[in-house]
């Protein structure tokens, strides 16, 4: 177990380094000037030269790479080309907002998915099941950004119940304690709903299938034979086993918690990682893009590792270290 | 096998995709130019079913009016704002046009844009799917057949790419390389081969030691021949289901990218881009936002039904 963990951690570090390096060189070697600003011919050559120096772009590629790596190893992800602020600080500010939003969304889609699938599995192929099957298919098929905009159109403009964007109102920004939290909750209703609606389809569709499979298994039939009610057999006996593969899905959604539902953050002007990466992509702010990539890469390997660990905890048939 | 005897999901999926494809391929010829701008001051944000006179000027620009009257020295146009008199020599053509699905902020015909956007979205999705299939099948065959280090490296790469949130990855690549339409297709396909590769590799591993492959090797068939003639046909069933689902994913990915402004570039219409434009005037024109998103959802539903149907077909007829 200890050796297994050590090997996995080493592999994880290697992957993060590879991703960072690949992104760095892909960006540096991409055709054309990487910054919009340096490509702007309306600016005089001398000023562009000065920018080049400010961004270290006058240095050879290898020097730039080594400098960046040395900084990154110390937790310094260099300085943004657009805001001139440390990228690490910008990420530290954005990350909690994203984890909050994506976490709440994930929770909603999970609870919703379990509730819908349980309801469907009780009377499979009945009218209710058919309607829900179509509804979850629709939820799965709708583009996230479209659902988000429809919610804003209906619940912010036609019926002005919720704010159309942003994380806090100016008053909420100043408030403290309960009022501050209430303001945040009020602003997060629509974005969380948008994530929940589009995510619930996939989970419910998946879980319905595995619940129906488990229901036909011997241990569930045995439980029914002992006089256990159908409801209890489904919830207490079949559900835990049907949920098991979801651990992997949850572990794999850790990167989603970090990169956020990118389009949702963009639609709602939510100051999180998705928004940060999106505006960096628009402005071709390379240090910020790189920093975002590194953080997402860390989340990817951490999510995989955690999913394996959690799986081994939840399922005693799995022993770590044998396979890898 | 007759149409009736096919699984219901398969029939529904094929019908949805077939109708939509036909409409998007044929429609644009009927619907006219999606980039034509009709004077925004007169013709912007007209609700579905609105009818206007469209006046084509000598310089190619177009104005619109509710009523047109012949007057001495020209045409009197009445509509929003003050009536205007346009010299007769200025006017090249005068047409009464119905905008069945309304117009957008620039006075462009939404129906034409929707049909053209569908053509673009479907073409991008299908070609990207072809790229992903070609790449994934090659990698899967190679990894499964050769095994060892080649297999290890290729599959770790696939796992790593699969673990990343796909939209994040697409945005990153799009931001760095600023893709043209062709590059967009290559990028979409190039970032979704991993699932195909894993599938094909799995099939190859399970077939590799079977007697008919050993026999083919025994009589001296080349690896390429074994791959194409013996292995590939046996992967077609799972591959076709995967392709159907993947088409839906690719259409969604293209729409998201276009929505974010990194996909199909303006003025070419795309469904995702149309939703983005509608987002600018939220709360004023429901027809702008409702239809393109619904179109994307319909394609994805059709693809999902097709995949379900193909799985059912494989169960019924395991030959």
Contacts between the chains, C-beta under 8 A, distances in Angstrom:
chain1	res1	chain2	res2	distance
A	15	B	160	6.1
A	18	B	160	8.0
A	19	B	160	7.6
A	23	B	172	6.9
A	23	B	176	8.0
A	26	B	173	7.9
A	26	B	176	5.7
A	27	B	176	4.9
A	30	B	176	4.9
A	30	B	177	5.5
A	31	B	177	7.7
A	32	B	178	7.5
A	34	B	176	7.7
A	137	B	301	5.9
A	137	B	304	6.0
A	137	B	305	7.8
A	138	B	297	6.6
A	138	B	301	6.7
A	140	B	300	7.5
A	140	B	304	7.0
A	141	B	248	6.9
A	141	B	296	7.8
A	141	B	297	4.5
A	141	B	298	7.8
A	141	B	300	3.6
A	141	B	301	4.6
A	141	B	304	6.5
A	142	B	293	6.8
A	142	B	296	7.7
A	142	B	297	4.7
A	142	B	300	7.9
A	143	B	252	5.8
A	143	B	255	5.2
A	143	B	256	6.5
A	143	B	259	7.4
A	143	B	272	7.2
A	143	B	275	7.3
A	143	B	293	5.8
A	143	B	296	5.1
A	143	B	297	7.0
A	144	B	256	7.2
A	145	B	255	7.8
A	145	B	256	6.3
A	145	B	259	4.8
A	145	B	272	7.6
A	145	B	275	6.3
A	145	B	276	7.8
A	146	B	275	5.4
A	146	B	289	7.4
A	146	B	292	7.7
A	146	B	293	3.2
A	146	B	296	7.0
A	146	B	297	7.6
A	147	B	293	7.8
A	149	B	275	6.5
A	149	B	278	7.1
A	149	B	279	5.1
A	149	B	282	6.5
A	149	B	289	5.7
A	149	B	293	7.8
A	150	B	289	6.6
A	150	B	290	7.6
A	150	B	293	7.2
A	152	B	282	5.8
A	153	B	282	5.3
A	153	B	283	6.1
A	153	B	286	6.9
A	153	B	289	6.1
A	156	B	282	7.9
A	156	B	283	7.7
A	157	B	282	5.8
A	157	B	283	3.0
A	158	B	283	6.8
A	164	B	282	7.3
A	252	B	163	6.7
A	255	B	163	6.8
A	255	B	164	6.5
A	255	B	165	5.1
A	255	B	168	7.7
A	256	B	165	5.6
A	259	B	165	4.6
A	259	B	167	7.9
A	259	B	168	4.4
A	262	B	165	7.7
A	262	B	167	5.4
A	262	B	168	6.4
A	262	B	171	6.8
A	262	B	260	7.7
A	263	B	167	7.3
A	263	B	256	5.8
A	263	B	259	6.6
A	263	B	260	6.7
A	266	B	260	6.6
A	267	B	279	7.1
A	277	B	168	6.8
A	277	B	171	6.7
A	277	B	172	7.7
A	278	B	171	6.9
A	278	B	260	6.6
A	280	B	175	7.5
A	281	B	171	5.3
A	281	B	172	7.2
A	281	B	174	7.1
A	281	B	175	3.5
A	281	B	262	7.0
A	282	B	175	7.7
A	282	B	261	7.4
A	284	B	175	6.2
A	284	B	176	7.9
A	289	B	172	6.5
A	289	B	175	6.3
A	289	B	176	7.7
A	293	B	172	6.2
A	296	B	164	6.8
A	296	B	165	6.9
A	296	B	168	5.9
A	297	B	164	7.6
A	300	B	160	7.7
A	300	B	163	4.5
A	300	B	164	5.8
A	301	B	163	7.8
A	303	B	163	7.4
A	304	B	163	6.2
